Amino acid sequence: MKNLKEKLDFIINKKSFKTKDAWEKVCLVRDKNRPTALDYMKIIFNDFIEFHGDRYFGDDRCIIGGIAKIEGEVITVIAQQKGKSIEENIERNFGMPQPEGYRKALRLMKQAEKFNRPVVCFIDTPGAFCGVGAEERGQGEAIARNLLEMSKLKVPIISIFIGEGGSGGALALAVANKVWMLENAIYSLLSPEGFASILWKDSSKAKEAAEVMKITAEDLMNFGIIDGIIKEAKRDASRDVEFTAKNIKKVILEEIKKLKNKNVEQIVEYRYNKFRNMGKFYE
């Protein structure tokens, strides 16, 4: 009973009540004060060493990656990073990764596999960048390659949605053994504005689209898409970043502990079956 109570202190289960509607959450995760991946990483990890470049084209500043320690455990951490000012957002491409960002992420995942390190991914993107240069450098192939390689990676992968989770740009870091979301994070096949433009030919109906799309953590928990929901400080992570970061840390440590008890075959098979079985919810 004590362990259960401790778990419920930082996890919201699927029966918890909704505090905000879908559009309120969309606005919240897009707010300039929303904590970014680096805000959490500074609290959760020690001795972070960042690596750069994909060894093909360049270094995408939207994707941060490297090695770090969490309670003495060496892991590989990969994150999508937004900015908080115009200058930062330009540097980080407004949180929209380029192909070289996904290739950098994959390079670090393969490195983690080589040295038997768990992989932790922080997801926060409106979607992959869709500019001409990104398409010329193989944006679709880079995302598809990540999906393929992550499905068979021989080390545990834990992915956590901390803000926006847009389309394949988010999925490219979310083929994980365990997928968690902060309570106000969202995860969708495209933006509500894009959905409204396609369905109703009117992007101003984004609020209605957000409700129809079922993009909240509660919705996705009910569909079996994610494994759990992490409580934010006072229903808004920006009010107490340290509180939210500590809750994320508890989830990471718990999941690493459970996954380390499994052998390589179990880790790969579990991840593969997890995503293959999601189709049953839509049959």
C-alpha positions as CSV (number, residue, x, y, z in Angstrom):
1,M,0.0,0.0,0.0
2,K,2.8,2.4,0.8
3,N,4.5,1.9,-2.6
4,L,1.2,2.4,-4.3
5,K,0.6,5.7,-2.4
6,E,4.1,6.9,-3.3
7,K,3.5,6.0,-6.9
8,L,0.3,8.0,-7.1
9,D,2.0,11.0,-5.6
10,F,3.7,11.7,-9.0
11,I,1.6,9.7,-11.5
12,I,-1.9,10.5,-12.6
13,N,-3.7,7.4,-13.6
14,K,-6.3,7.1,-16.4
15,K,-9.2,7.7,-14.0
16,S,-8.1,11.2,-12.9
17,F,-10.3,14.1,-13.8
18,K,-9.5,16.5,-16.6
19,T,-8.3,20.0,-15.4
20,K,-8.1,21.7,-18.8
21,D,-9.7,21.1,-22.2
22,A,-7.6,20.1,-25.2
23,W,-7.3,23.7,-26.6
24,E,-6.2,25.1,-23.3
25,K,-3.4,22.5,-23.2
26,V,-2.4,23.4,-26.7
27,C,-2.0,27.0,-25.7
28,L,-0.2,26.1,-22.5
29,V,2.5,23.9,-24.2
30,R,3.1,26.7,-26.7
31,D,3.5,29.4,-24.1
32,K,6.9,31.0,-24.0
33,N,7.2,30.2,-20.3
34,R,6.7,26.5,-20.7
35,P,9.8,24.7,-19.4
36,T,12.0,23.3,-22.1
37,A,14.1,20.1,-22.2
38,L,17.2,21.8,-21.0
39,D,15.3,23.2,-18.0
40,Y,14.4,19.7,-16.9
41,M,17.8,18.1,-17.9
42,K,19.7,20.5,-15.6
43,I,17.7,19.3,-12.6
44,I,17.4,15.6,-13.5
45,F,20.9,14.7,-14.8
46,N,24.5,15.2,-13.7
47,D,27.6,15.5,-15.8
48,F,25.8,16.0,-19.1
49,I,28.2,16.0,-22.1
50,E,26.7,17.1,-25.3
51,F,27.7,15.6,-28.6
52,H,27.3,17.4,-32.0
53,G,26.7,16.5,-35.6
54,D,25.3,13.7,-37.7
55,R,28.6,12.9,-39.4
56,Y,26.9,13.6,-42.8
57,F,25.8,17.2,-43.1
58,G,25.9,19.3,-39.9
59,D,24.7,19.9,-36.4
60,D,21.0,20.5,-35.8
61,R,20.7,22.8,-32.7
62,C,17.1,21.7,-32.3
63,I,18.2,18.2,-31.2
64,I,20.3,18.1,-28.1
65,G,22.0,14.8,-27.3
66,G,24.8,13.3,-25.3
67,I,25.6,11.2,-22.2
68,A,24.7,12.0,-18.6
69,K,24.3,10.4,-15.2
70,I,21.1,9.9,-13.2
71,E,21.7,8.5,-9.7
72,G,25.1,7.1,-10.9
73,E,23.5,5.4,-14.0
74,V,25.1,6.4,-17.3
75,I,22.5,7.0,-20.0
76,T,22.2,8.6,-23.4
77,V,19.8,11.5,-23.4
78,I,18.3,13.0,-26.6
79,A,15.9,16.0,-26.5
80,Q,14.0,18.3,-28.8
81,Q,14.8,21.9,-27.6
82,K,12.7,25.0,-28.2
83,G,13.8,28.5,-27.4
84,K,12.2,31.1,-25.0
85,S,13.2,34.2,-27.0
86,I,13.2,35.1,-30.7
87,E,17.0,34.6,-30.8
88,E,16.8,31.2,-29.1
89,N,13.9,30.1,-31.3
90,I,15.8,31.0,-34.4
91,E,18.9,29.1,-33.1
92,R,16.7,26.1,-32.3
93,N,14.5,26.4,-35.4
94,F,11.4,26.9,-33.3
95,G,11.7,23.3,-32.1
96,M,11.4,21.8,-35.6
97,P,14.2,19.3,-36.3
98,Q,16.0,19.0,-39.6
99,P,17.1,15.6,-41.1
100,E,20.5,16.0,-39.6
101,G,18.9,16.3,-36.2
102,Y,17.2,12.9,-36.5
103,R,20.4,11.4,-37.9
104,K,22.3,12.8,-35.0
105,A,19.8,11.3,-32.6
106,L,20.1,7.9,-34.4
107,R,23.9,8.1,-34.2
108,L,23.7,8.6,-30.5
109,M,21.2,5.7,-30.1
110,K,23.5,3.4,-31.9
111,Q,26.3,4.5,-29.7
112,A,24.2,3.8,-26.7
113,E,23.5,0.3,-28.0
114,K,27.3,-0.2,-28.5
115,F,28.0,0.7,-24.8
116,N,24.8,-0.8,-23.4
117,R,23.3,2.5,-22.1
118,P,19.6,3.1,-21.7
119,V,18.2,5.9,-23.9
120,V,15.9,8.7,-22.6
121,C,14.2,11.0,-25.1
122,F,12.4,14.3,-24.4
123,I,9.9,15.2,-27.0
124,D,8.7,18.8,-27.6
125,T,8.1,19.7,-31.2
126,P,5.3,21.1,-33.4
127,G,6.6,18.8,-36.1
128,A,9.6,18.1,-38.3
129,F,10.8,21.1,-40.4
130,C,9.2,21.0,-43.8
131,G,11.4,23.4,-45.7
132,V,12.9,22.8,-49.2
133,G,16.4,22.1,-47.8
134,A,15.0,19.6,-45.3
135,E,13.2,17.8,-48.1
136,E,16.3,17.8,-50.3
137,R,18.3,16.3,-47.5
138,G,15.8,13.5,-47.0
139,Q,13.5,14.4,-44.1
140,G,11.1,11.6,-44.7
141,E,13.9,9.0,-45.0
142,A,15.6,10.3,-41.8
143,I,12.4,9.9,-39.8
144,A,11.6,6.5,-41.3
145,R,15.1,5.3,-40.5
146,N,14.7,6.3,-36.9
147,L,11.4,4.4,-36.6
148,L,13.0,1.3,-38.1
149,E,16.2,1.4,-36.1
150,M,14.5,2.2,-32.8
151,S,12.1,-0.7,-33.2
152,K,15.1,-3.1,-33.0
153,L,17.5,-1.2,-30.7
154,K,19.0,-3.6,-28.1
155,V,18.8,-1.2,-25.1
156,P,15.8,0.2,-23.2
157,I,14.3,3.4,-24.6
158,I,12.1,5.7,-22.5
159,S,10.4,8.6,-24.2
160,I,8.7,11.5,-22.4
161,F,6.5,14.1,-24.0
162,I,7.1,17.4,-22.2
163,G,5.2,19.8,-24.5
164,E,4.0,19.5,-28.1
165,G,4.2,16.1,-29.9
166,G,3.6,16.8,-33.5
167,S,3.3,14.1,-36.1
168,G,6.3,12.1,-37.4
169,G,8.6,14.8,-36.0
170,A,7.6,13.5,-32.5
171,L,7.2,9.8,-33.4
172,A,10.8,9.7,-34.7
173,L,11.9,9.8,-31.0
174,A,8.9,7.9,-29.5
175,V,9.3,4.3,-30.6
176,A,10.2,3.4,-27.0
177,N,9.7,0.6,-24.5
178,K,7.9,3.1,-22.3
179,V,6.1,6.3,-23.4
180,W,5.0,8.9,-20.8
181,M,3.5,12.3,-21.0
182,L,3.3,15.3,-18.7
183,E,-0.3,16.0,-17.8
184,N,-0.6,19.0,-20.1
185,A,1.5,17.6,-23.0
186,I,-0.2,16.8,-26.3
187,Y,0.5,14.2,-29.1
188,S,-1.1,14.4,-32.5
189,L,-0.8,13.4,-36.1
190,L,-0.7,17.1,-37.1
191,S,-1.5,20.5,-35.5
192,P,-5.1,21.4,-34.7
193,E,-4.8,24.3,-37.2
194,G,-3.7,21.9,-39.9
195,F,-6.4,19.4,-39.1
196,A,-9.1,22.2,-39.3
197,S,-7.7,23.4,-42.6
198,I,-7.9,20.0,-44.1
199,L,-11.3,18.9,-42.6
200,W,-13.2,22.2,-42.6
201,K,-11.1,24.4,-44.9
202,D,-10.9,26.8,-42.0
203,S,-7.9,27.0,-39.7
204,S,-9.8,29.3,-37.3
205,K,-11.7,26.2,-36.1
206,A,-8.5,24.9,-34.5
207,K,-10.1,24.8,-31.0
208,E,-12.9,22.5,-32.2
209,A,-10.3,20.4,-34.0
210,A,-8.3,20.0,-30.8
211,E,-11.2,18.4,-29.1
212,V,-12.1,16.1,-32.0
213,M,-8.5,14.9,-32.4
214,K,-8.1,13.4,-28.9
215,I,-4.6,14.7,-28.4
216,T,-4.4,15.0,-24.6
217,A,-2.5,12.7,-22.3
218,E,-5.8,11.4,-20.8
219,D,-7.1,10.5,-24.2
220,L,-4.0,8.8,-25.3
221,M,-3.8,6.9,-22.0
222,N,-7.3,5.6,-22.6
223,F,-6.4,4.5,-26.1
224,G,-3.3,2.6,-24.8
225,I,-0.9,4.8,-26.8
226,I,1.1,5.9,-23.7
227,D,2.0,4.1,-20.5
228,G,1.5,6.9,-18.0
229,I,0.9,10.5,-17.1
230,I,3.3,12.6,-15.0
231,K,1.9,15.2,-12.7
232,E,2.9,18.8,-13.2
233,A,3.4,21.4,-10.5
234,K,0.0,23.0,-9.7
235,R,-1.4,21.8,-13.0
236,D,1.2,23.9,-14.9
237,A,4.9,22.9,-15.1
238,S,6.0,26.5,-15.4
239,R,4.9,27.3,-11.8
240,D,7.5,24.9,-10.3
241,V,10.0,23.4,-12.8
242,E,11.9,21.6,-10.0
243,F,8.8,19.8,-8.8
244,T,7.9,18.6,-12.3
245,A,11.5,17.6,-13.0
246,K,11.7,15.5,-9.9
247,N,8.5,13.7,-10.9
248,I,10.0,13.0,-14.4
249,K,13.2,11.8,-12.7
250,K,11.2,9.3,-10.5
251,V,9.6,7.9,-13.6
252,I,12.9,7.5,-15.5
253,L,14.5,5.7,-12.5
254,E,11.6,3.4,-12.0
255,E,11.4,2.5,-15.7
256,I,15.1,1.9,-16.0
257,K,15.1,-0.3,-13.0
258,K,12.3,-2.5,-14.4
259,L,13.8,-2.6,-17.9
260,K,17.2,-3.5,-16.7
261,N,15.8,-6.8,-15.4
262,K,14.9,-7.9,-18.9
263,N,17.3,-9.4,-21.4
264,V,18.0,-8.0,-24.9
265,E,15.4,-10.3,-26.6
266,Q,12.7,-9.3,-24.1
267,I,13.5,-5.6,-24.5
268,V,13.3,-5.7,-28.3
269,E,10.3,-8.0,-28.4
270,Y,8.3,-5.9,-25.9
271,R,8.9,-2.7,-27.9
272,Y,8.0,-4.4,-31.2
273,N,4.8,-5.9,-29.9
274,K,3.8,-2.7,-28.1
275,F,3.6,-0.8,-31.4
276,R,2.2,-3.7,-33.4
277,N,-0.6,-4.2,-30.9
278,M,-1.7,-0.6,-31.0
279,G,-3.6,-1.4,-34.2
280,K,-6.2,-3.3,-32.2
281,F,-7.6,0.0,-30.8
282,Y,-8.6,1.1,-34.4
283,E,-9.9,-2.2,-35.8
